[in-house]
Every structure is written in C-alpha cells, then in structure tokens.
Amino acid sequence: MKTTEHRSASGDAPLEGGVSTDGSTRSAVVDLLLEEGPISASEVASRLGISAAGVRRHLDALVDSGAARVSSAVGPRRRGRGRPAKMFALTSHGRSRLGHAYDDLAGAAMREIRAIGGDDAVRVFAKRRILSIVRDVTPADGSAESAAATADAIARALSEAGFAASTRPVGAGVQICQHHCPVSHVAEEFPELCAAEREAFADLLGTHVQRLATIANGDCACTTHVPLGTPAVSRDGNKSASERVARDTDTSATVQPSPTRDRLRKEPA
C-alpha cells in the first residue's frame, strides 16, 4: 500500500495545510488523484484500505479548497446501469501546490547566464524580471500621497507574483513588506535579484528607498522602507511648525536697524 507524503517545496506541511494527525492519509489520497485520477472514492478507499466515509471526508476537503474537482465517470471506468460514480482528480491549483525542483532549475539557469554573459547579464535579467512584475504600476508624481499609493500598487503587483506583499505606515514613511519570496534560495546566490527590486521600487516611487531585511539573508520578510518626506501643510496654507521655527531663527539672526547705534555712529568720538 502506498502511503508516501507529498510535501511542499519547503518540506514543511503536507499539501493541504491544517492537517495534523491524518496528514499522511490526505497526502496518500493526493498521490492517487495525481497518478491515477480521475478516480472514485470507493477505489481510493479500496487502494488505501480505509473506510469510504474517511475517504469522502478527505476528498470533500480537497474539493472545498479548490485542490480537486468532481466529474462523472466516462468510458471503460463506468460500471453498471445506475447513476455514474463521482470521479475525483486534482485541479491545476492542486498541482501547483505540490513540491517542485524549480529552485535547482532556476539556479542552474542563472549560473549559465553568468557563465555566458558575465555579471552584467545577470543584472540585466534581474532588472527585466522585476520590471515585468511591476509593469502596470503608475509612478509617483512627487507627492507623499502619490508615493504611498504607488507603494500600495507595488505590493499588489508583488502579491500577484507570489510574494504575499503588503504595506504599513512607519513613522514618516511606509514599508513594503514581502512575506514570501518564491526565489529566496536563488537570491541567496544571486543578490542581483534583490538589488534590482530595490532599484525598481526607487524609480517608481521617485525617492531613495532602503532595504531593511531580506528573506534571502535569513530574515522573516523582505522589508523596504519608503520615506514620505513632503513637508506638512496646514489647512490655512501656512508652512509646518518646523519650517516656521527655522524661518524665525533665521530672522532673529539678522541684524535689525537700531536708532541708538546709528546715532552713536554719526557722533564724533
């Protein structure tokens, strides 16, 4: 009886997540759907030697999560004249959650790019990659409000590319946080990927940005700080208090006319 586990690329939890005591059974069900689907619940139960009720619980969970789909039996697998048996198979979403050796392939490809074109070729590739991800982001127009909106748009574009990104206000700025990095293992060897991201962010935001942390360096998230340095303006249009203080300080340092000093200067010694 086959009971091998399918695990994610990181080697942590089984495919479905949230399964603890029966994780290996769920993974064995996934194996059968992957290798022999479409397959009926009764066939799965027979192959794994567990109850039909137990199999249906796992299959229902897979269908609810979008990892599996149901279809009617067709062709030689259909038996008898009764209602066609429900057949289960993995969806493309379910397949995408299985582990793959993409990191090894990507790393080999990057090393080949460096061997053929040198470091410049790696930098060009890294730049083109991030630009393709943020291609629909509108650059900031120079205001703090626009920069914040552009940071949000960058985070959305990154999330669509699998980076699970978000933004949060911090002090006089905002931080772009990437909670996942699909290429973190490759980025450990090729920091050009991270550098290209920072440069693309700076170009779109129109300001210097600072990388505070990266997953490739062992941090829990990739964090980029974006300063929002536009001076605050009050409702009546006056400058901020700090600018008023600076202006007053400059004024107090200016030598003011003094009648007494002028009179003494005119009188003979």
Secondary structure, DSSP 8 states (H G I E B T S, - for coil): ------B-TTS-SBTTSS--TTHHHHHHHHHHHHHH-SEEHHHHHHHHT--HHHHHHHHHHHHHTTSEEEEE--GGG--SSSS--EEEEE-HHHHHTS---HHHHHHHHHHHHHHHHHHHHHHHHHHHHHHHHSTT-----SSHHHHHHHHHHHHHHHHHTT--EEEEEETTEEEEEES--TTHHHHHH-THHHHHHHHHHHHHHTS--EEEE-GGGT-SSEEEEEE-----B-TTS-B-HHHHHHHHHHHHTS----HHHHHHHHS--
